Amino acid sequence: MPQIVQLYVSTMSSSPSVRECFRCQYTLTICRSRDIVIDSLIEPNKNLPPLPRIGFILYIPKEYNIVTWHDRGHMRTIRIVKRKP
């Protein structure tokens, strides 16, 4: 069994009014320890106005009840919302 599995995803996001809003590159690393590391590079189109935030929504099955977040970014916040089904 490999020690890690890596997935590379490259996308282009757009809206009806602006073509090519964001160029996005993601690397998901799944470790044998069951850790998942998500690295992202998001480049906005230079013609866009200043944006308030960019983030991820991650849905995890209820049986995975131990989750740890590590944030190494400057001035970033992580909001964890628990919703009842």
PyMOL commands that set and color helices and strands:
alter all, ss='L'
color gray80, all
select strands_A, chain A and resi 4-13+22-31+36-44
alter strands_A, ss='S'
color yellow, strands_A
deselect
rebuild
show_as cartoon
